[in-house]
Amino acid sequence: QKEVEQNSGPLSVPEGAIASLNCTYSDRGSQSFFWYRQYSGKSPELIMSIYSNGDKEDGRFTAQLNKASQYVSLLIRDSQPSDSATYLCAVIQGSGNTPLVFGKGTRLSVIA
Amino acid sequence: EPEVTQTPSHQVTQMGQEVILRCVPISNHLYFYWYRQILGQKVEFLVSFYNNEISEKSEIFDDQFSVERPDGSNFTLKIRSTKLEDSAMYFCASSEWGTYGYTFGSGTRLTVV
């Protein structure tokens, strides 16, 4: 069974701190990696995509990918209470048109 | 910004009834998907659709489920005879290309009573 694993949390950080969210995946042939944010009762919202090893920055968000370790992470700098949500790691396993597989998500709580 | 539209937002149905969930994907997207999320659980893949046919389906997508793209814009999910365990949020998604991130609709909350 090919899996995407995340710590379910909750992860609590104070406002202004860096939140670090982690994800591992089992399919070594995976090519595409995504972070989605999901507020309670709402649909997943794409916040970052990463396809090659290293870091990718977009505003306060940085995604990090290490294919050798099969590890993806998301850093949120200057965390705000509005960042409080569940963060879903998602992977397209293998290459080509295979469907997105989600982890269970990590619940982040930013304390004002 | 283009969006995926889903209707209805909430549907209550009796066990054994048929339901049709509707989606309008983003117009230039080529790949369409249905996912579901049971309350408190992870987002699960149901089916993908490309070039007017199913390209992949999960174990959840059994003979009770079907999908259709009847008119080139709508994308529907039909559940023939609903069960209590079909109660979930159903999300439609589309992508321009299979390896790109998906855009999700706002979801249909299906409650089977």
HADDOCK unambig.tbl for C-alpha pairs under 7 A between the chains (distance, minus, plus):
assign (segid A and resid 32 and name CA) (segid B and resid 99 and name CA) 6.44 0.50 0.50
assign (segid A and resid 34 and name CA) (segid B and resid 101 and name CA) 6.89 0.50 0.50
assign (segid A and resid 42 and name CA) (segid B and resid 106 and name CA) 6.45 0.50 0.50
assign (segid A and resid 43 and name CA) (segid B and resid 104 and name CA) 6.50 0.50 0.50
assign (segid A and resid 43 and name CA) (segid B and resid 105 and name CA) 6.69 0.50 0.50
assign (segid A and resid 43 and name CA) (segid B and resid 106 and name CA) 5.21 0.50 0.50
assign (segid A and resid 43 and name CA) (segid B and resid 107 and name CA) 6.32 0.50 0.50
assign (segid A and resid 44 and name CA) (segid B and resid 104 and name CA) 6.46 0.50 0.50
assign (segid A and resid 49 and name CA) (segid B and resid 101 and name CA) 6.93 0.50 0.50
assign (segid A and resid 92 and name CA) (segid B and resid 99 and name CA) 6.87 0.50 0.50
assign (segid A and resid 96 and name CA) (segid B and resid 98 and name CA) 6.59 0.50 0.50
assign (segid A and resid 96 and name CA) (segid B and resid 99 and name CA) 6.45 0.50 0.50
assign (segid A and resid 97 and name CA) (segid B and resid 98 and name CA) 4.59 0.50 0.50
assign (segid A and resid 97 and name CA) (segid B and resid 99 and name CA) 6.26 0.50 0.50
assign (segid A and resid 102 and name CA) (segid B and resid 42 and name CA) 6.96 0.50 0.50
assign (segid A and resid 102 and name CA) (segid B and resid 43 and name CA) 6.14 0.50 0.50
assign (segid A and resid 103 and name CA) (segid B and resid 42 and name CA) 6.67 0.50 0.50
assign (segid A and resid 104 and name CA) (segid B and resid 41 and name CA) 6.76 0.50 0.50
assign (segid A and resid 104 and name CA) (segid B and resid 42 and name CA) 4.65 0.50 0.50
